Amino acid sequence: MRQGSIPGAHGRVRSLGLLGDPVLHADCAEVTDFGPKLATLVEDLFATMYAAHGVGLAANQIGEALRVFVYDCPDDEDERHLGHVVNPRLVETGGVVVRGPEGCLSLPGLEAGTERHDEAVVTGFTVTGEPVTVRGTGFFARCLQHECDHLEGRIYADRLTGRRHRKLMRQVARASWHH
């Protein structure tokens, strides 16, 4: 196995921002420097995501208001999707709208039925500046939409209304991590 071939192997686990942290509601800045700092950020994102047992993580969740996210997420056919996107743009959603359980590392231990499209296409760049297009279906499409939302300053709770939103906010108020 090549040295450094496991994403996050050289990364540092960083603390996760929790609901209420202002950076989670900030619109993230475009990445303009595709140098070593960006590569380190991507490694840290993978290390932090794996340590927290997540399937995706956006840079603002570790306090960096930059347009970057990583993922290691299965789709509904259990095919693994592994990668990262710098300056992502959700360019297409389609298929049916499905209400499914959705959680977030910034709201640990909680989830709520959230509506998402069953298909999603994200364009952006790799850590080295190469163009990339990522297509997802099912659970992976949900992940792509969720991470793109983060970089726009939105969390899944912002998509909930009425009874679902009130129920989640009651759970947040009782959560051990909520201050």
C-alpha positions in Angstrom: 0.0 0.0 0.0 1.3 3.4 -0.9 2.3 5.8 1.9 -0.6 8.2 2.6 -3.2 6.3 0.5 -5.7 6.2 3.3 -7.6 9.5 3.4 -7.1 11.2 6.8 -4.2 9.0 7.8 -2.0 12.1 8.2 -4.8 14.4 9.4 -5.5 15.8 12.8 -8.8 15.2 14.4 -10.3 18.6 15.1 -13.2 19.6 17.3 -16.6 19.7 15.7 -18.8 22.8 15.8 -22.2 22.1 17.3 -25.6 23.7 16.6 -25.5 27.3 17.7 -21.9 27.8 16.5 -22.0 30.9 14.3 -19.7 29.5 11.7 -22.3 26.8 10.9 -24.6 29.6 9.6 -21.9 31.5 7.7 -21.8 31.5 3.9 -18.4 29.9 3.2 -15.7 31.5 1.0 -14.4 30.1 -2.2 -11.0 28.4 -2.0 -8.4 30.3 -4.1 -5.2 28.7 -2.8 -4.9 25.1 -3.9 -1.6 24.6 -1.9 -0.5 22.6 1.1 -2.9 24.3 3.6 -5.8 23.0 1.5 -4.3 19.5 1.4 -3.9 19.6 5.2 -7.5 20.8 5.6 -8.8 17.9 3.5 -6.8 15.4 5.5 -8.1 16.9 8.8 -11.6 16.7 7.5 -11.3 13.0 6.7 -9.6 12.3 10.1 -12.3 14.2 12.0 -15.1 12.6 10.0 -13.8 9.1 10.6 -13.2 9.8 14.3 -16.9 10.9 14.6 -18.2 8.0 12.5 -19.7 10.3 9.9 -20.3 9.8 6.2 -19.6 13.5 5.2 -18.1 16.6 6.7 -17.9 20.2 5.6 -15.1 22.6 6.5 -17.2 25.0 8.5 -18.1 22.1 10.8 -14.5 22.3 12.1 -14.4 26.1 12.1 -13.0 26.8 8.6 -15.5 28.9 6.6 -14.2 27.6 3.3 -16.1 25.8 0.5 -14.7 22.2 1.0 -16.3 18.9 2.0 -15.3 15.3 2.2 -17.4 12.1 2.0 -17.1 8.4 2.5 -20.7 7.4 2.0 -22.6 4.4 0.5 -25.5 4.8 -1.9 -28.7 2.7 -1.6 -27.1 -0.2 -3.5 -24.3 -0.2 -0.8 -21.7 1.1 -3.3 -19.0 3.1 -1.5 -18.3 6.7 -2.6 -15.1 8.3 -1.3 -13.8 11.7 -2.1 -13.7 15.4 -1.5 -15.0 18.5 -3.4 -13.5 22.0 -3.3 -15.7 24.9 -4.3 -18.7 22.6 -4.8 -21.8 23.6 -6.7 -25.0 21.6 -6.5 -25.8 21.8 -10.2 -28.6 19.3 -10.5 -31.2 17.5 -8.4 -33.8 15.1 -9.6 -35.7 11.9 -9.2 -38.3 11.7 -6.5 -38.3 13.7 -3.3 -37.8 11.4 -0.4 -38.3 12.1 3.3 -35.7 10.1 5.1 -33.8 10.1 8.4 -31.0 12.6 8.4 -28.5 13.3 11.0 -25.5 15.6 11.4 -22.2 15.5 13.2 -23.0 19.0 14.5 -26.2 17.7 16.1 -24.8 14.4 17.5 -27.1 11.6 18.3 -30.2 13.3 16.7 -32.0 12.8 13.4 -35.2 13.9 11.7 -37.1 13.0 8.6 -35.9 15.5 6.0 -37.0 15.8 2.4 -34.2 15.5 -0.2 -34.1 14.7 -3.9 -33.1 11.1 -4.8 -30.5 12.2 -7.3 -27.8 14.9 -7.1 -24.9 16.2 -9.2 -22.1 18.3 -7.7 -19.3 20.0 -9.6 -16.2 21.5 -8.2 -12.5 20.8 -8.0 -10.1 18.3 -6.4 -7.5 19.5 -3.8 -5.0 19.9 -6.7 -7.4 22.0 -8.7 -8.6 19.4 -11.2 -12.3 19.7 -12.2 -14.6 17.0 -10.8 -18.2 16.0 -11.2 -19.8 13.8 -8.5 -23.1 12.1 -9.1 -25.1 10.5 -6.3 -28.3 8.6 -5.9 -30.3 7.6 -2.8 -28.4 8.0 0.5 -25.3 9.4 -1.3 -27.5 12.0 -3.0 -28.8 13.0 0.4 -25.2 13.3 1.7 -24.1 15.6 -1.3 -27.1 17.9 -0.7 -26.5 18.0 3.0 -22.8 18.9 2.7 -23.6 21.6 0.0 -26.2 23.0 2.4 -23.5 23.3 5.1 -21.4 25.5 2.8 -24.3 27.8 2.3 -24.7 28.2 6.1 -27.7 25.8 6.4 -28.2 22.7 8.4 -30.8 20.0 8.0 -32.9 21.5 10.9 -33.3 24.6 8.7 -35.3 22.5 6.2 -37.7 21.2 8.8 -41.1 22.9 9.5 -43.9 22.6 11.9 -44.1 19.5 14.1 -40.8 18.0 12.9 -38.9 21.2 13.6 -40.4 21.6 17.0 -39.7 18.0 17.9 -36.0 18.2 16.8 -35.6 21.5 18.8 -37.0 19.9 21.9 -34.4 17.1 21.5 -31.6 19.6 21.0 -32.7 21.4 24.2 -32.4 18.1 26.1 -29.1 17.0 24.5 -26.1 16.6 26.7 -23.9 18.6 24.3 -26.3 21.6 24.0 -25.3 24.7 26.0 
